[in-house]
C-alpha cells in the first residue's frame, strides 16, 4: 500500500484525508504558495517519485494555479495552468474547485 504525504512547506501531513488536503490548498496564499502531494514508495526501483504539486501565482487580475503531475520519470511529467476566476477575498472560485478536484 502506498503512503501519501502532503506539505505546504510548513505543515507535513502523512496519509491526509480529503478534508485535510482541501484545507492545505485553501490556505495557500502568496507567502505560502505551494502544496505538494507525493506518493511515497511508488517507484522503489527508480529515483523518481509520483507527485502532484500546485503553485499559486499572482498573475494580473485574479491569479492562477500551476498544477504539475508526475507518475514516473521526466517523460511522465505534465503541467497545466488553471486560472482563478474570482477576487482574492471571494469565498468561491471555480478555478480553485477544479484544482481541488484534480488533487483529491
C-alpha positions in Angstrom: 0.0 0.0 0.0 1.3 3.4 -0.9 1.7 6.1 1.7 0.7 9.7 0.8 2.5 12.7 2.2 1.3 16.3 1.7 3.1 19.5 2.6 2.8 23.3 2.2 6.3 23.9 3.4 5.2 24.4 6.9 2.8 21.6 7.7 3.5 17.9 6.8 0.6 15.5 6.7 1.0 11.7 6.4 -2.0 9.9 4.8 -4.1 13.1 4.9 -7.9 13.0 4.5 -9.6 14.7 1.6 -10.7 17.4 4.0 -7.1 18.0 5.2 -5.9 18.2 1.5 -8.6 20.7 0.7 -7.6 22.8 3.7 -3.9 22.8 2.6 -5.0 24.0 -0.8 -7.5 26.6 0.6 -4.8 28.0 2.9 -2.4 28.8 0.1 -1.5 32.5 -0.2 1.2 34.5 -1.9 3.5 33.9 1.1 2.9 30.1 1.3 2.1 29.4 -2.3 2.8 25.7 -2.9 1.3 22.4 -1.9 3.0 19.1 -2.8 1.3 15.7 -2.5 3.6 12.8 -3.1 3.1 9.0 -3.1 5.9 7.5 -1.1 7.3 4.2 -2.2 5.6 4.5 -5.6 8.7 3.8 -7.7 11.1 1.7 -5.4 13.5 0.8 -8.3 13.9 4.3 -9.6 15.0 7.7 -8.3 11.6 9.2 -9.4 8.5 9.6 -7.2 4.9 10.3 -8.1 3.6 13.6 -7.1 1.1 16.4 -7.7 2.1 19.9 -6.8 0.1 23.1 -7.0 1.6 26.6 -7.0 -0.4 29.8 -6.6 0.8 32.6 -8.9 0.0 36.3 -8.6 -0.8 36.9 -12.2 -2.6 40.0 -13.3 -6.3 40.1 -12.4 -7.2 37.0 -10.3 -4.0 35.0 -10.5 -3.6 31.3 -11.5 -2.6 27.9 -10.3 0.3 26.0 -11.9 -0.6 22.3 -11.5 2.2 19.7 -12.1 1.8 15.9 -12.1 4.5 13.2 -12.4 4.0 9.5 -12.5 7.4 8.0 -13.2 10.4 9.7 -14.7 10.8 13.1 -16.5 9.0 11.8 -19.6 5.9 11.3 -17.5 5.8 14.9 -16.1 2.9 17.1 -17.1 1.7 20.6 -16.2 -1.1 22.9 -16.8 -2.2 26.4 -15.7 -5.7 26.9 -14.1 -6.9 30.5 -13.9 -8.5 31.8 -10.8 -12.0 33.1 -11.6 -12.8 35.4 -8.7 -11.5 38.2 -6.5 -8.8 37.2 -3.9 -11.2 37.6 -1.0 -14.1 35.7 -2.6 -15.4 32.6 -0.9 -16.0 30.6 -4.1 -13.6 30.3 -7.0 -14.3 27.8 -9.8 -10.6 27.7 -10.8 -9.8 26.6 -7.2 -12.5 24.0 -7.3 -11.0 22.4 -10.4 -7.6 22.3 -8.8 -9.1 20.6 -5.7 -10.9 18.1 -7.9 -7.5 17.2 -9.6 -5.6 17.0 -6.3 -8.1 14.8 -4.5 
